[in-house]
Amino acid sequence: MFCREQILADITAALRDDSWRPSGFEIVWVRDPKPRAIARAPISDRVVHAAVAMLLEPVLLRSAMPESYACRREAGAHRAVIALAGLVRRHRFALHLDVRSYFPSIDLDILSDLLDRRIRDDRFLAVLNRILQGGADVYRNPGVRAFARLAPDWPPPGRGLPIGAYTSQVLATHLYLQGLDHHVKRALKVPGYVRYVDDLFLFGDRRADLRRWRRQVREWLLTERGLLLKHPEAPMLSCHGHLDGLGYRITRDGWRARPRALRRLRRRVAALPTGRVAGLEELRCSIASSAGVVLF
């Protein structure tokens, strides 16, 4: 606390003379609701991550499609749900696709090539590539793979962005699948589309169209990004029924939180008297996101 100015000065000097190197990640094991291995960087590295992301994000958002809702001002999960509700009312059928083990499956060579096309500053790219390589070993760890329930054959070791790093969030959300957004809207001409990180929602009025789009999206992900779908033959859904997505059950009448969100909120509130939550402030932080889902 009392030497932060000096620490910032040291970080700045290291970046200027090209001697800065990431310190690595500490793995935090989280089950909320599914197992996730969260990579936590030291504070000094997080300062660099935040600075890099703040410079990178505006560049990537220049070519972003409005159908991508994650991690953007004037967007977010709630606006994505509102958009999904509108599409459910306008179309007959929906298709929900998601990428298998998305963050661990991101190919760093492909990602570096995408960055080279966007960024012309070699020093900035050098810092960013050090951050990427600093997280490349996370998914080589057998303990991480076992906890995150990664299959032995997928993703290949050496791939992946560590979940928890700010730079990972920006790159995974705004760069790696941005080309898919343009492909879906401009080449496939899908009339209704929403993407939230790796959750893809396609809407149309003919089952044959959705089957064709499903195949074409699957092929694009594999050939252009080296990714697989979690459910390659995901079923077409009638918009007269319900669509589960982003924590909500969405129908033509509106949306409500899915039952598991209510269960999570009850568990967190129940943790207070048992001593698993230390105080009111910790409780507030613990239940804020769940309460936001339920009350929206």
C-alpha positions as CSV (number, residue, x, y, z in Angstrom):
1,M,0.0,0.0,0.0
2,F,2.7,2.5,1.0
3,C,5.0,1.8,-2.0
4,R,2.6,1.5,-4.9
5,E,4.0,4.5,-6.7
6,Q,7.5,2.9,-6.7
7,I,6.0,-0.4,-7.8
8,L,4.3,1.3,-10.7
9,A,7.5,3.1,-11.6
10,D,9.4,-0.2,-11.6
11,I,6.7,-1.8,-13.9
12,T,6.9,1.2,-16.2
13,A,10.7,1.0,-16.4
14,A,10.6,-2.7,-17.1
15,L,8.1,-2.2,-19.9
16,R,10.2,0.6,-21.4
17,D,13.5,-1.3,-21.4
18,D,11.8,-4.6,-22.6
19,S,12.7,-6.5,-19.4
20,W,9.2,-7.1,-18.1
21,R,8.3,-10.8,-17.8
22,P,5.1,-12.3,-16.3
23,S,5.4,-14.0,-12.9
24,G,3.0,-16.8,-13.7
25,F,-0.4,-17.8,-12.3
26,E,-1.7,-19.3,-9.1
27,I,-4.5,-21.7,-9.7
28,V,-7.7,-21.2,-7.7
29,W,-10.2,-24.1,-7.7
30,V,-13.8,-22.9,-8.0
31,R,-17.1,-24.8,-8.3
32,D,-19.7,-22.2,-9.3
33,P,-21.7,-24.2,-10.6
34,K,-19.3,-26.3,-12.6
35,P,-15.6,-26.9,-11.8
36,R,-13.3,-24.1,-13.1
37,A,-9.6,-23.7,-12.6
38,I,-9.2,-19.9,-12.3
39,A,-5.7,-18.5,-13.0
40,R,-4.9,-15.7,-10.6
41,A,-1.9,-13.5,-11.5
42,P,0.0,-11.4,-8.9
43,I,-1.1,-7.8,-8.5
44,S,1.8,-6.4,-10.5
45,D,1.0,-8.6,-13.5
46,R,-2.7,-7.7,-13.2
47,V,-1.7,-4.0,-13.6
48,V,0.0,-4.8,-16.9
49,H,-2.9,-7.0,-18.0
50,A,-5.3,-4.2,-17.4
51,A,-3.2,-1.7,-19.2
52,V,-2.8,-3.9,-22.2
53,A,-6.5,-4.8,-22.3
54,M,-7.5,-1.1,-22.1
55,L,-5.4,-0.3,-25.1
56,L,-6.4,-3.4,-27.0
57,E,-10.2,-3.3,-26.5
58,P,-11.0,-0.2,-28.5
59,V,-9.0,-1.5,-31.5
60,L,-10.9,-4.8,-31.4
61,L,-14.3,-3.3,-30.9
62,R,-14.0,-1.2,-34.1
63,S,-15.0,-4.2,-36.2
64,A,-17.2,-5.9,-33.6
65,M,-20.8,-6.8,-34.7
66,P,-23.7,-5.5,-32.6
67,E,-24.8,-9.2,-32.2
68,S,-21.9,-9.8,-29.8
69,Y,-23.0,-8.8,-26.3
70,A,-20.4,-9.9,-23.8
71,C,-18.0,-7.5,-22.0
72,R,-19.2,-4.3,-23.8
73,R,-20.6,-1.1,-22.6
74,E,-24.3,-0.7,-23.5
75,A,-24.5,-4.5,-23.8
76,G,-24.0,-7.3,-21.3
77,A,-26.0,-10.4,-20.3
78,H,-29.3,-8.6,-19.6
79,R,-29.4,-6.8,-22.9
80,A,-28.5,-10.1,-24.6
81,V,-31.5,-11.7,-22.9
82,I,-33.8,-8.9,-24.1
83,A,-32.5,-9.4,-27.6
84,L,-33.1,-13.2,-27.4
85,A,-36.7,-12.5,-26.2
86,G,-37.3,-10.3,-29.2
87,L,-35.9,-13.0,-31.6
88,V,-38.0,-15.7,-30.0
89,R,-41.1,-13.6,-30.7
90,R,-40.1,-12.9,-34.4
91,H,-39.0,-16.4,-35.5
92,R,-40.3,-20.0,-35.5
93,F,-37.1,-21.9,-34.7
94,A,-34.0,-21.4,-32.6
95,L,-30.6,-23.1,-32.4
96,H,-28.3,-22.9,-29.3
97,L,-24.7,-23.8,-29.9
98,D,-21.7,-23.6,-27.6
99,V,-18.0,-24.3,-28.1
100,R,-16.5,-27.3,-26.3
101,S,-14.0,-26.2,-23.6
102,Y,-13.7,-22.8,-25.2
103,F,-10.9,-21.0,-23.3
104,P,-8.7,-24.1,-23.0
105,S,-9.2,-24.8,-26.7
106,I,-8.0,-21.4,-28.1
107,D,-5.0,-22.0,-30.4
108,L,-2.3,-19.5,-29.5
109,D,-0.8,-19.6,-33.0
110,I,-4.1,-18.6,-34.6
111,L,-4.6,-16.0,-32.0
112,S,-1.2,-14.5,-32.6
113,D,-1.8,-14.3,-36.3
114,L,-5.1,-12.5,-35.7
115,L,-3.3,-10.0,-33.4
116,D,-0.6,-9.4,-36.0
117,R,-3.3,-8.4,-38.5
118,R,-4.7,-5.8,-36.1
119,I,-1.7,-4.5,-34.2
120,R,1.3,-2.8,-35.8
121,D,3.3,-1.9,-32.7
122,D,5.9,-4.6,-32.3
123,R,6.7,-3.7,-28.7
124,F,3.1,-3.9,-27.7
125,L,2.8,-7.3,-29.4
126,A,5.9,-8.5,-27.6
127,V,4.4,-7.7,-24.2
128,L,1.1,-9.3,-25.2
129,N,2.8,-12.5,-26.5
130,R,4.7,-12.8,-23.3
131,I,1.4,-12.7,-21.4
132,L,-0.1,-15.4,-23.7
133,Q,2.9,-17.6,-23.4
134,G,2.9,-17.1,-19.6
135,G,-0.5,-18.8,-19.5
136,A,0.2,-21.5,-22.1
137,D,1.3,-24.1,-19.6
138,V,-1.9,-23.8,-17.5
139,Y,-3.7,-26.6,-19.3
140,R,-0.7,-28.8,-19.5
141,N,-1.1,-29.3,-15.8
142,P,-2.7,-32.7,-15.2
143,G,-4.4,-31.4,-12.0
144,V,-6.0,-28.5,-13.9
145,R,-7.2,-30.8,-16.7
146,A,-8.7,-33.3,-14.3
147,F,-10.4,-30.6,-12.1
148,A,-11.8,-28.8,-15.2
149,R,-13.0,-32.2,-16.6
150,L,-11.1,-31.8,-19.9
151,A,-11.0,-34.9,-22.0
152,P,-7.6,-36.7,-22.5
153,D,-7.7,-35.9,-26.2
154,W,-9.2,-32.4,-26.2
155,P,-8.0,-29.8,-26.1
156,P,-4.4,-30.5,-27.1
157,P,-1.8,-29.5,-24.5
158,G,-0.3,-26.1,-25.1
159,R,-3.5,-24.4,-26.2
160,G,-5.7,-22.2,-24.2
161,L,-6.1,-18.8,-22.5
162,P,-6.2,-19.0,-18.7
163,I,-9.6,-18.2,-17.2
164,G,-9.3,-15.2,-14.9
165,A,-6.8,-13.0,-16.8
166,Y,-8.3,-9.8,-18.1
167,T,-6.5,-10.1,-21.3
168,S,-8.0,-13.6,-21.8
169,Q,-11.5,-12.2,-21.4
170,V,-10.9,-9.5,-24.0
171,L,-9.2,-11.7,-26.6
172,A,-11.7,-14.6,-26.2
173,T,-14.7,-12.3,-26.4
174,H,-13.7,-9.7,-28.9
175,L,-11.2,-11.2,-31.2
176,Y,-11.1,-15.0,-31.5
177,L,-14.8,-15.4,-32.6
178,Q,-15.3,-12.0,-34.2
179,G,-14.8,-13.5,-37.6
180,L,-17.6,-16.0,-36.9
181,D,-20.0,-13.1,-36.3
182,H,-19.2,-11.6,-39.7
183,H,-19.5,-15.0,-41.3
184,V,-22.9,-15.8,-39.8
185,K,-24.4,-12.4,-40.7
186,R,-22.7,-11.7,-44.0
187,A,-22.1,-15.1,-45.6
188,L,-24.7,-17.3,-44.1
189,K,-27.2,-14.4,-43.8
190,V,-28.7,-15.7,-40.6
191,P,-31.6,-13.3,-39.8
192,G,-31.5,-13.7,-36.0
193,Y,-28.2,-14.1,-34.2
194,V,-26.8,-13.4,-30.7
195,R,-23.4,-14.3,-29.4
196,Y,-22.3,-14.2,-25.7
197,V,-18.6,-15.2,-25.6
198,D,-19.0,-18.8,-26.9
199,D,-22.7,-19.2,-26.6
200,L,-24.2,-18.9,-30.1
201,F,-28.0,-18.4,-30.7
202,L,-29.3,-18.6,-34.3
203,F,-32.9,-18.0,-35.3
204,G,-34.8,-18.7,-38.5
205,D,-38.2,-19.8,-39.9
206,R,-37.2,-23.1,-41.6
207,R,-35.7,-26.2,-40.0
208,A,-33.7,-26.9,-43.1
209,D,-32.0,-23.5,-42.8
210,L,-31.0,-24.1,-39.2
211,R,-29.6,-27.6,-40.0
212,R,-27.5,-26.0,-42.8
213,W,-26.3,-23.2,-40.6
214,R,-25.4,-25.7,-37.8
215,R,-23.2,-27.6,-40.2
216,Q,-21.6,-24.5,-41.7
217,V,-20.8,-23.0,-38.3
218,R,-19.3,-26.3,-37.2
219,E,-17.1,-26.4,-40.3
220,W,-16.0,-22.7,-39.9
221,L,-15.1,-23.2,-36.2
222,L,-13.0,-26.3,-37.0
223,T,-11.2,-25.0,-40.1
224,E,-10.7,-21.3,-39.1
225,R,-10.2,-21.6,-35.4
226,G,-9.5,-25.2,-34.6
227,L,-12.6,-25.4,-32.3
228,L,-15.3,-28.1,-31.7
229,L,-18.9,-27.7,-30.7
230,K,-19.9,-29.2,-27.4
231,H,-23.1,-30.6,-29.1
232,P,-22.4,-31.0,-32.8
233,E,-26.0,-32.1,-33.5
234,A,-27.7,-29.7,-31.1
235,P,-31.5,-29.9,-31.7
236,M,-33.7,-27.2,-33.3
237,L,-36.0,-25.6,-30.8
238,S,-39.5,-24.3,-31.4
239,C,-39.9,-20.7,-30.5
240,H,-43.4,-21.5,-29.3
241,G,-41.7,-23.4,-26.4
242,H,-38.8,-22.1,-24.3
243,L,-35.1,-21.3,-24.8
244,D,-32.7,-21.8,-22.0
245,G,-29.7,-19.4,-22.2
246,L,-27.5,-17.1,-20.1
247,G,-29.2,-18.3,-16.9
248,Y,-32.7,-17.6,-18.0
249,R,-35.7,-19.5,-19.4
250,I,-36.9,-17.3,-22.3
251,T,-40.3,-17.6,-23.9
252,R,-42.5,-15.4,-26.0
253,D,-44.1,-14.1,-22.8
254,G,-40.8,-13.0,-21.3
255,W,-38.1,-14.5,-19.2
256,R,-37.4,-15.8,-15.7
257,A,-34.3,-17.0,-13.9
258,R,-33.7,-20.8,-14.3
259,P,-34.3,-22.9,-11.1
260,R,-30.6,-23.4,-10.5
261,A,-30.1,-19.7,-10.1
262,L,-32.6,-19.7,-7.3
263,R,-30.9,-22.6,-5.7
264,R,-27.5,-20.9,-5.9
265,L,-29.0,-17.8,-4.2
266,R,-30.6,-19.8,-1.4
267,R,-27.3,-21.6,-0.8
268,R,-25.3,-18.4,-0.5
269,V,-27.8,-16.8,1.8
270,A,-27.9,-19.9,3.9
271,A,-24.1,-19.8,4.3
272,L,-24.2,-16.8,6.6
273,P,-25.4,-18.3,9.9
274,T,-23.2,-21.4,9.4
275,G,-20.0,-19.3,9.5
276,R,-19.0,-20.1,5.9
277,V,-19.5,-16.4,5.1
278,A,-17.6,-14.1,7.4
279,G,-19.8,-11.0,7.4
280,L,-22.4,-8.8,5.7
281,E,-20.0,-7.3,3.2
282,E,-18.7,-10.7,2.1
283,L,-22.3,-11.9,1.9
284,R,-23.2,-8.9,-0.3
285,C,-20.4,-9.7,-2.6
286,S,-21.2,-13.3,-2.7
287,I,-24.9,-13.0,-3.6
288,A,-24.8,-9.9,-5.7
289,S,-24.5,-11.6,-9.1
290,S,-27.1,-14.3,-8.2
291,A,-29.6,-11.7,-6.9
292,G,-29.1,-9.7,-10.1
293,V,-30.0,-12.8,-12.2
294,V,-33.1,-13.5,-10.1
295,L,-34.4,-10.0,-9.9
296,F,-33.9,-9.0,-13.5
